């Protein structure tokens, strides 16, 4: 299983994003901790942050340099671990 696809994204004040995923999960993710760091200096102008777009349901993008993948956003919103989201990570590898 992979994270559900992003259906909707809305920029909120304080560099937060409201997201709705295909599995019905919806809520806010705070991205303010990224603002001003490296390529995220682009968000120092809030008008740039508001230009978020959903690409193929698999990531949010603001420019050619900034995108955040759906899996990490879903885990941040739900508090799930990578192992919970991708059960195959828990399995012991089989050696031939």
Phi and psi restraints in degrees (range 20) as a CNS / XPLOR table:
assign (resid 1 and name C) (resid 2 and name N)
       (resid 2 and name CA) (resid 2 and name C) 1.0 -116.2 20.0 2
assign (resid 2 and name N) (resid 2 and name CA)
       (resid 2 and name C) (resid 3 and name N) 1.0 169.9 20.0 2
assign (resid 2 and name C) (resid 3 and name N)
       (resid 3 and name CA) (resid 3 and name C) 1.0 -60.0 20.0 2
assign (resid 3 and name N) (resid 3 and name CA)
       (resid 3 and name C) (resid 4 and name N) 1.0 144.0 20.0 2
assign (resid 3 and name C) (resid 4 and name N)
       (resid 4 and name CA) (resid 4 and name C) 1.0 -59.4 20.0 2
assign (resid 4 and name N) (resid 4 and name CA)
       (resid 4 and name C) (resid 5 and name N) 1.0 156.9 20.0 2
assign (resid 4 and name C) (resid 5 and name N)
       (resid 5 and name CA) (resid 5 and name C) 1.0 -72.5 20.0 2
assign (resid 5 and name N) (resid 5 and name CA)
       (resid 5 and name C) (resid 6 and name N) 1.0 150.0 20.0 2
assign (resid 5 and name C) (resid 6 and name N)
       (resid 6 and name CA) (resid 6 and name C) 1.0 -79.0 20.0 2
assign (resid 6 and name N) (resid 6 and name CA)
       (resid 6 and name C) (resid 7 and name N) 1.0 125.1 20.0 2
assign (resid 6 and name C) (resid 7 and name N)
       (resid 7 and name CA) (resid 7 and name C) 1.0 -94.4 20.0 2
assign (resid 7 and name N) (resid 7 and name CA)
       (resid 7 and name C) (resid 8 and name N) 1.0 -39.0 20.0 2
assign (resid 7 and name C) (resid 8 and name N)
       (resid 8 and name CA) (resid 8 and name C) 1.0 -141.7 20.0 2
assign (resid 8 and name N) (resid 8 and name CA)
       (resid 8 and name C) (resid 9 and name N) 1.0 150.0 20.0 2
assign (resid 8 and name C) (resid 9 and name N)
       (resid 9 and name CA) (resid 9 and name C) 1.0 -144.9 20.0 2
assign (resid 9 and name N) (resid 9 and name CA)
       (resid 9 and name C) (resid 10 and name N) 1.0 134.6 20.0 2
assign (resid 9 and name C) (resid 10 and name N)
       (resid 10 and name CA) (resid 10 and name C) 1.0 -133.3 20.0 2
assign (resid 10 and name N) (resid 10 and name CA)
       (resid 10 and name C) (resid 11 and name N) 1.0 129.6 20.0 2
assign (resid 10 and name C) (resid 11 and name N)
       (resid 11 and name CA) (resid 11 and name C) 1.0 -73.3 20.0 2
assign (resid 11 and name N) (resid 11 and name CA)
       (resid 11 and name C) (resid 12 and name N) 1.0 134.0 20.0 2
assign (resid 11 and name C) (resid 12 and name N)
       (resid 12 and name CA) (resid 12 and name C) 1.0 -116.7 20.0 2
assign (resid 12 and name N) (resid 12 and name CA)
       (resid 12 and name C) (resid 13 and name N) 1.0 167.1 20.0 2
assign (resid 12 and name C) (resid 13 and name N)
       (resid 13 and name CA) (resid 13 and name C) 1.0 -60.0 20.0 2
assign (resid 13 and name N) (resid 13 and name CA)
       (resid 13 and name C) (resid 14 and name N) 1.0 153.2 20.0 2
assign (resid 13 and name C) (resid 14 and name N)
       (resid 14 and name CA) (resid 14 and name C) 1.0 75.4 20.0 2
assign (resid 14 and name N) (resid 14 and name CA)
       (resid 14 and name C) (resid 15 and name N) 1.0 22.6 20.0 2
assign (resid 14 and name C) (resid 15 and name N)
       (resid 15 and name CA) (resid 15 and name C) 1.0 56.7 20.0 2
assign (resid 15 and name N) (resid 15 and name CA)
       (resid 15 and name C) (resid 16 and name N) 1.0 45.7 20.0 2
assign (resid 15 and name C) (resid 16 and name N)
       (resid 16 and name CA) (resid 16 and name C) 1.0 -109.9 20.0 2
assign (resid 16 and name N) (resid 16 and name CA)
       (resid 16 and name C) (resid 17 and name N) 1.0 154.9 20.0 2
assign (resid 16 and name C) (resid 17 and name N)
       (resid 17 and name CA) (resid 17 and name C) 1.0 -124.6 20.0 2
assign (resid 17 and name N) (resid 17 and name CA)
       (resid 17 and name C) (resid 18 and name N) 1.0 133.1 20.0 2
assign (resid 17 and name C) (resid 18 and name N)
       (resid 18 and name CA) (resid 18 and name C) 1.0 -95.1 20.0 2
assign (resid 18 and name N) (resid 18 and name CA)
       (resid 18 and name C) (resid 19 and name N) 1.0 129.5 20.0 2
assign (resid 18 and name C) (resid 19 and name N)
       (resid 19 and name CA) (resid 19 and name C) 1.0 -125.6 20.0 2
assign (resid 19 and name N) (resid 19 and name CA)
       (resid 19 and name C) (resid 20 and name N) 1.0 147.3 20.0 2
assign (resid 19 and name C) (resid 20 and name N)
       (resid 20 and name CA) (resid 20 and name C) 1.0 -126.9 20.0 2
assign (resid 20 and name N) (resid 20 and name CA)
       (resid 20 and name C) (resid 21 and name N) 1.0 126.2 20.0 2
assign (resid 20 and name C) (resid 21 and name N)
       (resid 21 and name CA) (resid 21 and name C) 1.0 -101.1 20.0 2
assign (resid 21 and name N) (resid 21 and name CA)
       (resid 21 and name C) (resid 22 and name N) 1.0 161.1 20.0 2
assign (resid 21 and name C) (resid 22 and name N)
       (resid 22 and name CA) (resid 22 and name C) 1.0 -62.3 20.0 2
assign (resid 22 and name N) (resid 22 and name CA)
       (resid 22 and name C) (resid 23 and name N) 1.0 -23.0 20.0 2
assign (resid 22 and name C) (resid 23 and name N)
       (resid 23 and name CA) (resid 23 and name C) 1.0 -84.5 20.0 2
assign (resid 23 and name N) (resid 23 and name CA)
       (resid 23 and name C) (resid 24 and name N) 1.0 4.4 20.0 2
assign (resid 23 and name C) (resid 24 and name N)
       (resid 24 and name CA) (resid 24 and name C) 1.0 95.9 20.0 2
assign (resid 24 and name N) (resid 24 and name CA)
       (resid 24 and name C) (resid 25 and name N) 1.0 -11.9 20.0 2
assign (resid 24 and name C) (resid 25 and name N)
       (resid 25 and name CA) (resid 25 and name C) 1.0 -65.6 20.0 2
assign (resid 25 and name N) (resid 25 and name CA)
       (resid 25 and name C) (resid 26 and name N) 1.0 132.1 20.0 2
assign (resid 25 and name C) (resid 26 and name N)
       (resid 26 and name CA) (resid 26 and name C) 1.0 -145.0 20.0 2
assign (resid 26 and name N) (resid 26 and name CA)
       (resid 26 and name C) (resid 27 and name N) 1.0 149.0 20.0 2
assign (resid 26 and name C) (resid 27 and name N)
       (resid 27 and name CA) (resid 27 and name C) 1.0 164.4 20.0 2
assign (resid 27 and name N) (resid 27 and name CA)
       (resid 27 and name C) (resid 28 and name N) 1.0 -170.5 20.0 2
assign (resid 27 and name C) (resid 28 and name N)
       (resid 28 and name CA) (resid 28 and name C) 1.0 -103.1 20.0 2
assign (resid 28 and name N) (resid 28 and name CA)
       (resid 28 and name C) (resid 29 and name N) 1.0 146.7 20.0 2
assign (resid 28 and name C) (resid 29 and name N)
       (resid 29 and name CA) (resid 29 and name C) 1.0 -125.5 20.0 2
assign (resid 29 and name N) (resid 29 and name CA)
       (resid 29 and name C) (resid 30 and name N) 1.0 126.7 20.0 2
assign (resid 29 and name C) (resid 30 and name N)
       (resid 30 and name CA) (resid 30 and name C) 1.0 -87.3 20.0 2
assign (resid 30 and name N) (resid 30 and name CA)
       (resid 30 and name C) (resid 31 and name N) 1.0 117.7 20.0 2
assign (resid 30 and name C) (resid 31 and name N)
       (resid 31 and name CA) (resid 31 and name C) 1.0 -109.6 20.0 2
assign (resid 31 and name N) (resid 31 and name CA)
       (resid 31 and name C) (resid 32 and name N) 1.0 10.3 20.0 2
assign (resid 31 and name C) (resid 32 and name N)
       (resid 32 and name CA) (resid 32 and name C) 1.0 -62.3 20.0 2
assign (resid 32 and name N) (resid 32 and name CA)
       (resid 32 and name C) (resid 33 and name N) 1.0 -26.2 20.0 2
assign (resid 32 and name C) (resid 33 and name N)
       (resid 33 and name CA) (resid 33 and name C) 1.0 -65.9 20.0 2
assign (resid 33 and name N) (resid 33 and name CA)
       (resid 33 and name C) (resid 34 and name N) 1.0 -16.1 20.0 2
assign (resid 33 and name C) (resid 34 and name N)
       (resid 34 and name CA) (resid 34 and name C) 1.0 -89.8 20.0 2
assign (resid 34 and name N) (resid 34 and name CA)
       (resid 34 and name C) (resid 35 and name N) 1.0 -24.0 20.0 2
assign (resid 34 and name C) (resid 35 and name N)
       (resid 35 and name CA) (resid 35 and name C) 1.0 -54.8 20.0 2
assign (resid 35 and name N) (resid 35 and name CA)
       (resid 35 and name C) (resid 36 and name N) 1.0 131.6 20.0 2
assign (resid 35 and name C) (resid 36 and name N)
       (resid 36 and name CA) (resid 36 and name C) 1.0 86.5 20.0 2
assign (resid 36 and name N) (resid 36 and name CA)
       (resid 36 and name C) (resid 37 and name N) 1.0 -7.7 20.0 2
assign (resid 36 and name C) (resid 37 and name N)
       (resid 37 and name CA) (resid 37 and name C) 1.0 -97.5 20.0 2
assign (resid 37 and name N) (resid 37 and name CA)
       (resid 37 and name C) (resid 38 and name N) 1.0 121.7 20.0 2
assign (resid 37 and name C) (resid 38 and name N)
       (resid 38 and name CA) (resid 38 and name C) 1.0 55.2 20.0 2
assign (resid 38 and name N) (resid 38 and name CA)
       (resid 38 and name C) (resid 39 and name N) 1.0 -129.4 20.0 2
assign (resid 38 and name C) (resid 39 and name N)
       (resid 39 and name CA) (resid 39 and name C) 1.0 -63.2 20.0 2
assign (resid 39 and name N) (resid 39 and name CA)
       (resid 39 and name C) (resid 40 and name N) 1.0 -21.0 20.0 2
assign (resid 39 and name C) (resid 40 and name N)
       (resid 40 and name CA) (resid 40 and name C) 1.0 -73.9 20.0 2
assign (resid 40 and name N) (resid 40 and name CA)
       (resid 40 and name C) (resid 41 and name N) 1.0 -1.3 20.0 2
assign (resid 40 and name C) (resid 41 and name N)
       (resid 41 and name CA) (resid 41 and name C) 1.0 -60.7 20.0 2
assign (resid 41 and name N) (resid 41 and name CA)
       (resid 41 and name C) (resid 42 and name N) 1.0 -22.3 20.0 2
assign (resid 41 and name C) (resid 42 and name N)
       (resid 42 and name CA) (resid 42 and name C) 1.0 -54.5 20.0 2
assign (resid 42 and name N) (resid 42 and name CA)
       (resid 42 and name C) (resid 43 and name N) 1.0 -31.8 20.0 2
assign (resid 42 and name C) (resid 43 and name N)
       (resid 43 and name CA) (resid 43 and name C) 1.0 -80.0 20.0 2
assign (resid 43 and name N) (resid 43 and name CA)
       (resid 43 and name C) (resid 44 and name N) 1.0 -7.6 20.0 2
assign (resid 43 and name C) (resid 44 and name N)
       (resid 44 and name CA) (resid 44 and name C) 1.0 -57.7 20.0 2
assign (resid 44 and name N) (resid 44 and name CA)
       (resid 44 and name C) (resid 45 and name N) 1.0 -29.4 20.0 2
assign (resid 44 and name C) (resid 45 and name N)
       (resid 45 and name CA) (resid 45 and name C) 1.0 -94.3 20.0 2
assign (resid 45 and name N) (resid 45 and name CA)
       (resid 45 and name C) (resid 46 and name N) 1.0 108.1 20.0 2
assign (resid 45 and name C) (resid 46 and name N)
       (resid 46 and name CA) (resid 46 and name C) 1.0 -57.1 20.0 2
assign (resid 46 and name N) (resid 46 and name CA)
       (resid 46 and name C) (resid 47 and name N) 1.0 -27.8 20.0 2
assign (resid 46 and name C) (resid 47 and name N)
       (resid 47 and name CA) (resid 47 and name C) 1.0 -59.4 20.0 2
assign (resid 47 and name N) (resid 47 and name CA)
       (resid 47 and name C) (resid 48 and name N) 1.0 -35.3 20.0 2
assign (resid 47 and name C) (resid 48 and name N)
       (resid 48 and name CA) (resid 48 and name C) 1.0 -68.2 20.0 2
assign (resid 48 and name N) (resid 48 and name CA)
       (resid 48 and name C) (resid 49 and name N) 1.0 -40.6 20.0 2
assign (resid 48 and name C) (resid 49 and name N)
       (resid 49 and name CA) (resid 49 and name C) 1.0 -61.6 20.0 2
assign (resid 49 and name N) (resid 49 and name CA)
       (resid 49 and name C) (resid 50 and name N) 1.0 -36.9 20.0 2
assign (resid 49 and name C) (resid 50 and name N)
       (resid 50 and name CA) (resid 50 and name C) 1.0 -68.3 20.0 2
assign (resid 50 and name N) (resid 50 and name CA)
       (resid 50 and name C) (resid 51 and name N) 1.0 -12.6 20.0 2
assign (resid 50 and name C) (resid 51 and name N)
       (resid 51 and name CA) (resid 51 and name C) 1.0 -86.1 20.0 2
assign (resid 51 and name N) (resid 51 and name CA)
       (resid 51 and name C) (resid 52 and name N) 1.0 26.1 20.0 2
assign (resid 51 and name C) (resid 52 and name N)
       (resid 52 and name CA) (resid 52 and name C) 1.0 -64.2 20.0 2
assign (resid 52 and name N) (resid 52 and name CA)
       (resid 52 and name C) (resid 53 and name N) 1.0 143.8 20.0 2
assign (resid 52 and name C) (resid 53 and name N)
       (resid 53 and name CA) (resid 53 and name C) 1.0 -136.0 20.0 2
assign (resid 53 and name N) (resid 53 and name CA)
       (resid 53 and name C) (resid 54 and name N) 1.0 154.2 20.0 2
assign (resid 53 and name C) (resid 54 and name N)
       (resid 54 and name CA) (resid 54 and name C) 1.0 -97.4 20.0 2
assign (resid 54 and name N) (resid 54 and name CA)
       (resid 54 and name C) (resid 55 and name N) 1.0 126.7 20.0 2
assign (resid 54 and name C) (resid 55 and name N)
       (resid 55 and name CA) (resid 55 and name C) 1.0 -111.5 20.0 2
assign (resid 55 and name N) (resid 55 and name CA)
       (resid 55 and name C) (resid 56 and name N) 1.0 114.0 20.0 2
assign (resid 55 and name C) (resid 56 and name N)
       (resid 56 and name CA) (resid 56 and name C) 1.0 55.8 20.0 2
assign (resid 56 and name N) (resid 56 and name CA)
       (resid 56 and name C) (resid 57 and name N) 1.0 19.4 20.0 2
assign (resid 56 and name C) (resid 57 and name N)
       (resid 57 and name CA) (resid 57 and name C) 1.0 71.0 20.0 2
assign (resid 57 and name N) (resid 57 and name CA)
       (resid 57 and name C) (resid 58 and name N) 1.0 -0.2 20.0 2
assign (resid 57 and name C) (resid 58 and name N)
       (resid 58 and name CA) (resid 58 and name C) 1.0 -107.8 20.0 2
assign (resid 58 and name N) (resid 58 and name CA)
       (resid 58 and name C) (resid 59 and name N) 1.0 -10.5 20.0 2
assign (resid 58 and name C) (resid 59 and name N)
       (resid 59 and name CA) (resid 59 and name C) 1.0 -162.3 20.0 2
assign (resid 59 and name N) (resid 59 and name CA)
       (resid 59 and name C) (resid 60 and name N) 1.0 158.2 20.0 2
assign (resid 59 and name C) (resid 60 and name N)
       (resid 60 and name CA) (resid 60 and name C) 1.0 -99.0 20.0 2
assign (resid 60 and name N) (resid 60 and name CA)
       (resid 60 and name C) (resid 61 and name N) 1.0 141.9 20.0 2
assign (resid 60 and name C) (resid 61 and name N)
       (resid 61 and name CA) (resid 61 and name C) 1.0 -135.5 20.0 2
assign (resid 61 and name N) (resid 61 and name CA)
       (resid 61 and name C) (resid 62 and name N) 1.0 147.1 20.0 2
assign (resid 61 and name C) (resid 62 and name N)
       (resid 62 and name CA) (resid 62 and name C) 1.0 -119.9 20.0 2
assign (resid 62 and name N) (resid 62 and name CA)
       (resid 62 and name C) (resid 63 and name N) 1.0 -27.7 20.0 2
assign (resid 62 and name C) (resid 63 and name N)
       (resid 63 and name CA) (resid 63 and name C) 1.0 -162.0 20.0 2
assign (resid 63 and name N) (resid 63 and name CA)
       (resid 63 and name C) (resid 64 and name N) 1.0 -178.9 20.0 2
assign (resid 63 and name C) (resid 64 and name N)
       (resid 64 and name CA) (resid 64 and name C) 1.0 -63.7 20.0 2
assign (resid 64 and name N) (resid 64 and name CA)
       (resid 64 and name C) (resid 65 and name N) 1.0 -23.8 20.0 2
assign (resid 64 and name C) (resid 65 and name N)
       (resid 65 and name CA) (resid 65 and name C) 1.0 -95.2 20.0 2
assign (resid 65 and name N) (resid 65 and name CA)
       (resid 65 and name C) (resid 66 and name N) 1.0 -17.5 20.0 2
assign (resid 65 and name C) (resid 66 and name N)
       (resid 66 and name CA) (resid 66 and name C) 1.0 -123.4 20.0 2
assign (resid 66 and name N) (resid 66 and name CA)
       (resid 66 and name C) (resid 67 and name N) 1.0 117.0 20.0 2
assign (resid 66 and name C) (resid 67 and name N)
       (resid 67 and name CA) (resid 67 and name C) 1.0 -148.8 20.0 2
assign (resid 67 and name N) (resid 67 and name CA)
       (resid 67 and name C) (resid 68 and name N) 1.0 151.5 20.0 2
assign (resid 67 and name C) (resid 68 and name N)
       (resid 68 and name CA) (resid 68 and name C) 1.0 -129.3 20.0 2
assign (resid 68 and name N) (resid 68 and name CA)
       (resid 68 and name C) (resid 69 and name N) 1.0 129.6 20.0 2
assign (resid 68 and name C) (resid 69 and name N)
       (resid 69 and name CA) (resid 69 and name C) 1.0 -78.4 20.0 2
assign (resid 69 and name N) (resid 69 and name CA)
       (resid 69 and name C) (resid 70 and name N) 1.0 150.7 20.0 2
assign (resid 69 and name C) (resid 70 and name N)
       (resid 70 and name CA) (resid 70 and name C) 1.0 -60.8 20.0 2
assign (resid 70 and name N) (resid 70 and name CA)
       (resid 70 and name C) (resid 71 and name N) 1.0 -37.5 20.0 2
assign (resid 70 and name C) (resid 71 and name N)
       (resid 71 and name CA) (resid 71 and name C) 1.0 -61.2 20.0 2
assign (resid 71 and name N) (resid 71 and name CA)
       (resid 71 and name C) (resid 72 and name N) 1.0 -45.8 20.0 2
assign (resid 71 and name C) (resid 72 and name N)
       (resid 72 and name CA) (resid 72 and name C) 1.0 -67.3 20.0 2
assign (resid 72 and name N) (resid 72 and name CA)
       (resid 72 and name C) (resid 73 and name N) 1.0 -36.4 20.0 2
assign (resid 72 and name C) (resid 73 and name N)
       (resid 73 and name CA) (resid 73 and name C) 1.0 -65.9 20.0 2
assign (resid 73 and name N) (resid 73 and name CA)
       (resid 73 and name C) (resid 74 and name N) 1.0 -41.4 20.0 2
assign (resid 73 and name C) (resid 74 and name N)
       (resid 74 and name CA) (resid 74 and name C) 1.0 -64.5 20.0 2
assign (resid 74 and name N) (resid 74 and name CA)
       (resid 74 and name C) (resid 75 and name N) 1.0 -43.3 20.0 2
assign (resid 74 and name C) (resid 75 and name N)
       (resid 75 and name CA) (resid 75 and name C) 1.0 -64.9 20.0 2
assign (resid 75 and name N) (resid 75 and name CA)
       (resid 75 and name C) (resid 76 and name N) 1.0 -40.4 20.0 2
assign (resid 75 and name C) (resid 76 and name N)
       (resid 76 and name CA) (resid 76 and name C) 1.0 -64.3 20.0 2
assign (resid 76 and name N) (resid 76 and name CA)
       (resid 76 and name C) (resid 77 and name N) 1.0 -39.7 20.0 2
assign (resid 76 and name C) (resid 77 and name N)
       (resid 77 and name CA) (resid 77 and name C) 1.0 -71.1 20.0 2
assign (resid 77 and name N) (resid 77 and name CA)
       (resid 77 and name C) (resid 78 and name N) 1.0 -42.1 20.0 2
assign (resid 77 and name C) (resid 78 and name N)
       (resid 78 and name CA) (resid 78 and name C) 1.0 -94.5 20.0 2
assign (resid 78 and name N) (resid 78 and name CA)
       (resid 78 and name C) (resid 79 and name N) 1.0 -16.3 20.0 2
assign (resid 78 and name C) (resid 79 and name N)
       (resid 79 and name CA) (resid 79 and name C) 1.0 78.6 20.0 2
assign (resid 79 and name N) (resid 79 and name CA)
       (resid 79 and name C) (resid 80 and name N) 1.0 8.3 20.0 2
assign (resid 79 and name C) (resid 80 and name N)
       (resid 80 and name CA) (resid 80 and name C) 1.0 -74.7 20.0 2
assign (resid 80 and name N) (resid 80 and name CA)
       (resid 80 and name C) (resid 81 and name N) 1.0 151.2 20.0 2
assign (resid 80 and name C) (resid 81 and name N)
       (resid 81 and name CA) (resid 81 and name C) 1.0 -89.1 20.0 2
assign (resid 81 and name N) (resid 81 and name CA)
       (resid 81 and name C) (resid 82 and name N) 1.0 163.4 20.0 2
assign (resid 81 and name C) (resid 82 and name N)
       (resid 82 and name CA) (resid 82 and name C) 1.0 -57.0 20.0 2
assign (resid 82 and name N) (resid 82 and name CA)
       (resid 82 and name C) (resid 83 and name N) 1.0 -36.6 20.0 2
assign (resid 82 and name C) (resid 83 and name N)
       (resid 83 and name CA) (resid 83 and name C) 1.0 -67.0 20.0 2
assign (resid 83 and name N) (resid 83 and name CA)
       (resid 83 and name C) (resid 84 and name N) 1.0 -33.3 20.0 2
assign (resid 83 and name C) (resid 84 and name N)
       (resid 84 and name CA) (resid 84 and name C) 1.0 -72.0 20.0 2
assign (resid 84 and name N) (resid 84 and name CA)
       (resid 84 and name C) (resid 85 and name N) 1.0 -36.6 20.0 2
assign (resid 84 and name C) (resid 85 and name N)
       (resid 85 and name CA) (resid 85 and name C) 1.0 -77.0 20.0 2
assign (resid 85 and name N) (resid 85 and name CA)
       (resid 85 and name C) (resid 86 and name N) 1.0 -35.7 20.0 2
assign (resid 85 and name C) (resid 86 and name N)
       (resid 86 and name CA) (resid 86 and name C) 1.0 -124.6 20.0 2
assign (resid 86 and name N) (resid 86 and name CA)
       (resid 86 and name C) (resid 87 and name N) 1.0 83.6 20.0 2
assign (resid 86 and name C) (resid 87 and name N)
       (resid 87 and name CA) (resid 87 and name C) 1.0 -54.6 20.0 2
assign (resid 87 and name N) (resid 87 and name CA)
       (resid 87 and name C) (resid 88 and name N) 1.0 -26.3 20.0 2
assign (resid 87 and name C) (resid 88 and name N)
       (resid 88 and name CA) (resid 88 and name C) 1.0 -62.3 20.0 2
assign (resid 88 and name N) (resid 88 and name CA)
       (resid 88 and name C) (resid 89 and name N) 1.0 -22.2 20.0 2
assign (resid 88 and name C) (resid 89 and name N)
       (resid 89 and name CA) (resid 89 and name C) 1.0 -66.8 20.0 2
assign (resid 89 and name N) (resid 89 and name CA)
       (resid 89 and name C) (resid 90 and name N) 1.0 -24.7 20.0 2
assign (resid 89 and name C) (resid 90 and name N)
       (resid 90 and name CA) (resid 90 and name C) 1.0 -80.2 20.0 2
assign (resid 90 and name N) (resid 90 and name CA)
       (resid 90 and name C) (resid 91 and name N) 1.0 -23.6 20.0 2
assign (resid 90 and name C) (resid 91 and name N)
       (resid 91 and name CA) (resid 91 and name C) 1.0 -69.3 20.0 2
assign (resid 91 and name N) (resid 91 and name CA)
       (resid 91 and name C) (resid 92 and name N) 1.0 143.1 20.0 2
assign (resid 91 and name C) (resid 92 and name N)
       (resid 92 and name CA) (resid 92 and name C) 1.0 -70.5 20.0 2
assign (resid 92 and name N) (resid 92 and name CA)
       (resid 92 and name C) (resid 93 and name N) 1.0 136.9 20.0 2
assign (resid 92 and name C) (resid 93 and name N)
       (resid 93 and name CA) (resid 93 and name C) 1.0 -67.1 20.0 2
assign (resid 93 and name N) (resid 93 and name CA)
       (resid 93 and name C) (resid 94 and name N) 1.0 141.6 20.0 2
assign (resid 93 and name C) (resid 94 and name N)
       (resid 94 and name CA) (resid 94 and name C) 1.0 -92.7 20.0 2
assign (resid 94 and name N) (resid 94 and name CA)
       (resid 94 and name C) (resid 95 and name N) 1.0 131.3 20.0 2
assign (resid 94 and name C) (resid 95 and name N)
       (resid 95 and name CA) (resid 95 and name C) 1.0 -107.3 20.0 2
assign (resid 95 and name N) (resid 95 and name CA)
       (resid 95 and name C) (resid 96 and name N) 1.0 133.5 20.0 2
